[in-house]
Amino acid sequence: QVQLVESGGGLVQPGGSLRLSCAASGSIFSINAMGWYRQAPGKQRELVAAITSGGSTNYADSVKGRFTISRDNAKNTVYLQMNSLKPEDTAVYYCNADLTLPTGWGLSQRYDYWGQGTQVTVSS
């Protein structure tokens, strides 16, 4: 069974930094893409950053120049380095993974998985 385990959230001052981690565990054939979404209370979940197997990245306009997404393929882990944090960055951050998993009989399929979420609060 696949699990995504997130860590690194917390309370920081405006202008501070946090680094989020998400480790995928289980029987995984390959990782096609991983990313981070966030959701504030009463708001829609939105894409923050994503990275593909080829290393291509995509960022929300609101975080460009401040956040950096990266991977450690050997550890099946994705990171989100968040600098110059603003109060409007406050949200629950969710890890997402597009994975190819074995299904038996020598076959595999792609699946979409979500982490449990980690709270990021930016406040004095």
Backbone bond lengths (Angstrom), bond angles and torsions (degrees), N, CA, C in turn:
res aa  C-N    CA-C-N  psi(-1)  N-CA   C-N-CA  omega(-1)  CA-C   N-CA-C  phi
1 Q - - - 1.450 - - 1.522 108.89 -
2 V 1.314 116.76 137.38 1.451 122.50 -178.73 1.516 110.04 -87.78
3 Q 1.324 115.44 137.23 1.454 122.06 172.85 1.518 109.78 -131.83
4 L 1.327 116.10 144.91 1.449 122.96 171.37 1.525 107.51 -112.80
5 V 1.326 116.85 118.62 1.449 122.45 -176.97 1.519 108.64 -110.97
6 E 1.338 116.06 119.11 1.447 122.73 -177.15 1.520 110.71 -103.09
7 S 1.329 115.67 151.90 1.453 121.56 175.50 1.523 109.08 -156.38
8 G 1.323 116.18 165.28 1.456 122.04 173.26 1.512 116.21 108.51
9 G 1.317 117.98 -6.66 1.448 119.98 178.67 1.518 111.87 -72.19
10 G 1.325 115.50 169.22 1.451 120.35 179.06 1.503 112.06 163.79
11 L 1.323 115.39 -167.71 1.458 123.94 179.57 1.520 109.41 -103.25
12 V 1.334 116.41 127.04 1.461 121.58 179.10 1.517 110.02 -135.96
13 Q 1.331 115.37 157.21 1.458 122.04 175.28 1.521 110.54 -75.03
14 P 1.330 118.11 151.57 1.465 119.15 171.00 1.528 110.91 -52.91
15 G 1.330 115.38 137.04 1.451 121.13 -175.56 1.510 114.52 88.61
16 G 1.321 117.60 -8.68 1.448 122.04 -179.97 1.512 112.85 -81.16
17 S 1.335 115.25 -175.20 1.456 121.96 -175.86 1.518 111.02 -133.31
18 L 1.322 115.48 151.44 1.455 123.93 171.28 1.516 108.39 -141.88
19 R 1.322 115.66 153.66 1.455 121.50 174.10 1.516 109.08 -124.79
20 L 1.321 116.68 116.38 1.448 122.55 177.51 1.523 110.22 -92.45
21 S 1.329 115.86 144.11 1.454 122.25 177.07 1.516 109.45 -126.21
22 C 1.317 116.20 146.79 1.456 122.60 175.92 1.515 108.27 -141.13
23 A 1.321 116.33 117.06 1.456 122.52 -179.48 1.521 110.09 -109.67
24 A 1.310 116.18 126.78 1.454 122.24 176.61 1.520 109.70 -94.58
25 S 1.322 116.69 130.06 1.454 121.62 179.22 1.520 109.91 -126.84
26 G 1.327 115.62 157.97 1.445 121.62 -178.67 1.514 111.20 119.33
27 S 1.311 115.03 -172.10 1.452 121.33 179.65 1.521 109.05 -83.16
28 I 1.324 115.36 100.39 1.461 122.33 -175.66 1.514 108.57 -121.19
29 F 1.316 116.35 124.90 1.450 119.97 176.83 1.520 110.99 -77.73
30 S 1.315 115.91 -45.57 1.454 120.22 178.30 1.521 109.75 -160.66
31 I 1.318 115.10 155.89 1.454 122.48 174.41 1.521 107.96 -104.33
32 N 1.310 116.19 118.20 1.457 121.08 -179.44 1.524 111.60 -83.33
33 A 1.332 115.82 -40.05 1.449 121.27 178.10 1.516 108.75 -163.49
34 M 1.321 116.71 152.36 1.448 122.47 172.12 1.520 108.24 -137.25
35 G 1.318 115.26 153.15 1.445 118.59 -178.59 1.508 112.62 -160.31
36 W 1.320 114.14 178.36 1.455 122.88 178.62 1.515 109.74 -124.98
37 Y 1.319 115.43 133.52 1.454 124.04 171.55 1.523 108.23 -117.72
38 R 1.321 116.28 161.84 1.453 119.71 175.06 1.520 109.78 -140.08
39 Q 1.329 114.82 154.80 1.448 121.39 -179.64 1.520 109.50 -145.92
40 A 1.325 115.73 120.57 1.450 122.17 173.53 1.526 108.92 -91.69
41 P 1.339 118.28 155.87 1.465 120.37 179.97 1.518 112.24 -54.64
42 G 1.327 116.49 129.94 1.450 121.94 179.79 1.511 115.16 76.64
43 K 1.328 117.88 4.45 1.456 121.94 -177.99 1.524 110.77 -115.06
44 Q 1.328 115.86 161.16 1.452 121.50 175.74 1.524 110.40 -74.36
45 R 1.327 115.47 148.75 1.448 119.94 173.25 1.529 109.04 -69.64
46 E 1.325 116.60 135.70 1.450 121.28 -177.25 1.519 111.38 -130.72
47 L 1.320 115.50 149.55 1.459 121.23 176.12 1.519 109.79 -70.63
48 V 1.325 116.16 132.21 1.453 122.76 174.84 1.524 110.60 -99.52
49 A 1.327 116.53 -52.94 1.460 121.83 -178.89 1.512 109.31 -160.01
50 A 1.323 116.42 150.84 1.455 122.02 177.90 1.517 109.53 -145.50
51 I 1.330 115.66 154.92 1.453 121.52 177.91 1.518 108.59 -140.40
52 T 1.324 116.88 133.81 1.453 122.34 -178.23 1.519 110.55 -92.29
53 S 1.334 115.18 173.04 1.457 120.22 178.22 1.522 111.94 -61.76
54 G 1.323 117.27 -27.52 1.449 121.63 178.06 1.511 114.63 -84.44
55 G 1.335 117.35 -2.20 1.448 121.24 177.85 1.515 114.76 93.48
56 S 1.318 117.86 0.99 1.452 120.69 177.14 1.526 110.14 -70.40
57 T 1.319 116.84 136.98 1.464 121.77 -177.72 1.516 111.13 -117.92
58 N 1.326 114.63 155.49 1.453 122.45 178.03 1.517 108.01 -142.30
59 Y 1.334 116.90 133.21 1.454 122.36 -177.38 1.513 110.85 -128.75
60 A 1.318 115.37 146.95 1.451 120.04 167.95 1.524 109.32 -64.26
61 D 1.325 116.20 144.33 1.462 119.69 -179.40 1.531 112.01 -56.52
62 S 1.314 117.16 -33.74 1.453 121.52 -175.81 1.525 113.79 -69.14
63 V 1.339 117.97 -16.13 1.459 120.16 -177.24 1.521 113.05 -117.17
64 K 1.320 118.43 -2.68 1.461 121.04 -179.53 1.522 110.53 -59.80
65 G 1.321 115.34 134.23 1.449 121.42 -178.43 1.511 114.07 86.64
66 R 1.334 118.00 -12.42 1.458 121.84 -179.89 1.526 112.57 -114.16
67 F 1.330 117.00 -36.40 1.463 121.99 -178.03 1.519 109.95 -107.37
68 T 1.334 116.28 148.35 1.450 122.38 176.21 1.521 109.38 -135.24
69 I 1.329 116.76 126.86 1.450 121.49 176.02 1.527 108.43 -100.06
70 S 1.327 116.51 141.42 1.452 121.57 -179.99 1.523 109.99 -148.29
71 R 1.332 116.22 168.33 1.459 122.22 -177.47 1.518 111.77 -129.73
72 D 1.329 115.14 153.77 1.446 123.26 164.10 1.525 105.15 -125.37
73 N 1.318 116.35 95.95 1.457 120.49 -172.89 1.529 112.73 -63.43
74 A 1.326 117.10 -34.08 1.459 120.61 179.93 1.520 111.96 -64.17
75 K 1.324 117.11 -27.58 1.460 122.16 -178.98 1.525 112.94 -103.86
76 N 1.333 117.59 3.17 1.467 121.94 -175.45 1.526 111.02 50.06
77 T 1.309 115.66 46.35 1.455 121.77 -173.25 1.518 110.78 -126.92
78 V 1.319 115.50 139.94 1.453 122.30 173.82 1.522 108.49 -118.51
79 Y 1.327 116.22 145.41 1.452 122.67 -178.58 1.523 109.95 -122.76
80 L 1.305 115.16 152.59 1.454 121.45 171.57 1.520 107.91 -130.81
81 Q 1.327 115.72 106.82 1.453 121.50 175.14 1.517 108.32 -86.16
82 M 1.319 117.14 119.77 1.453 123.14 -176.25 1.520 108.84 -115.37
83 N 1.324 116.43 113.85 1.452 122.99 178.98 1.523 110.11 -115.07
84 S 1.325 115.25 163.62 1.465 121.75 178.40 1.517 111.32 49.46
85 L 1.313 116.11 48.87 1.458 120.95 -174.68 1.524 111.71 -66.13
86 K 1.320 114.58 143.89 1.452 123.40 -179.53 1.524 109.61 -118.40
87 P 1.335 117.78 156.09 1.467 119.49 176.70 1.526 113.38 -54.22
88 E 1.321 117.89 -33.78 1.453 120.45 179.76 1.524 113.62 -70.72
89 D 1.334 117.93 -7.56 1.457 121.30 172.50 1.527 112.29 -80.04
90 T 1.320 117.74 -8.28 1.454 121.64 -179.16 1.523 110.74 -61.55
91 A 1.329 116.65 124.35 1.455 122.22 -177.59 1.522 108.89 -178.05
92 V 1.322 115.56 170.67 1.451 121.01 165.64 1.522 107.42 -87.28
93 Y 1.313 116.61 126.96 1.453 122.61 -178.49 1.522 109.45 -101.77
94 Y 1.329 115.99 129.52 1.457 122.99 -176.85 1.522 110.58 -116.26
95 C 1.301 115.53 131.83 1.454 121.66 172.56 1.522 109.57 -81.67
96 N 1.311 116.35 140.60 1.461 122.67 177.22 1.519 109.33 -130.02
97 A 1.334 115.93 141.08 1.453 120.58 179.80 1.515 110.48 -136.40
98 D 1.317 115.86 131.53 1.456 124.48 172.23 1.528 105.90 -100.18
99 L 1.332 116.08 107.09 1.449 122.02 -170.08 1.513 111.59 -119.05
100 T 1.320 116.04 148.25 1.449 122.81 167.75 1.527 107.67 -103.08
101 L 1.338 116.13 121.40 1.456 122.43 -175.26 1.517 110.52 -119.88
102 P 1.338 117.38 148.19 1.466 119.40 173.83 1.523 110.71 -71.41
103 T 1.323 116.02 140.83 1.464 121.59 -179.64 1.517 112.84 -117.45
104 G 1.318 117.52 3.33 1.450 122.19 -177.10 1.518 111.74 99.72
105 W 1.314 114.59 164.50 1.465 121.59 179.41 1.527 112.50 57.42
106 G 1.323 115.92 29.85 1.448 120.73 179.47 1.511 114.62 72.09
107 L 1.325 117.68 12.99 1.457 122.24 -177.53 1.528 111.00 -107.71
108 S 1.324 115.49 166.04 1.452 121.99 177.73 1.519 109.61 -147.52
109 Q 1.330 115.30 159.38 1.460 122.04 178.11 1.525 110.00 -142.07
110 R 1.316 115.65 159.83 1.456 121.98 176.78 1.523 110.46 -90.94
111 Y 1.332 115.48 139.07 1.457 123.00 179.57 1.516 109.39 -136.84
112 D 1.328 114.63 155.65 1.452 122.71 179.13 1.524 108.83 -112.81
113 Y 1.342 117.36 124.49 1.459 122.60 -177.68 1.513 110.75 -123.37
114 W 1.341 114.82 152.70 1.461 122.59 -179.81 1.521 110.84 -127.29
115 G 1.321 115.52 142.97 1.447 121.09 171.52 1.515 111.41 -79.18
116 Q 1.334 115.49 176.90 1.462 121.15 -175.58 1.525 113.23 -80.00
117 G 1.308 117.65 -15.32 1.451 122.65 -178.59 1.516 112.09 95.72
118 T 1.324 116.06 144.18 1.457 122.24 175.90 1.527 108.49 -134.46
119 Q 1.326 115.95 134.89 1.459 121.73 -174.64 1.521 110.83 -79.75
120 V 1.324 115.86 131.21 1.457 123.10 171.21 1.523 107.46 -119.63
121 T 1.325 116.23 121.55 1.452 121.93 179.16 1.516 109.01 -123.59
122 V 1.326 116.57 125.21 1.459 122.99 -179.87 1.520 107.30 -113.71
123 S 1.330 116.48 108.50 1.460 121.12 -174.99 1.518 109.04 -162.18
124 S 1.325 115.72 154.16 1.447 120.64 175.98 1.522 110.70 -79.18
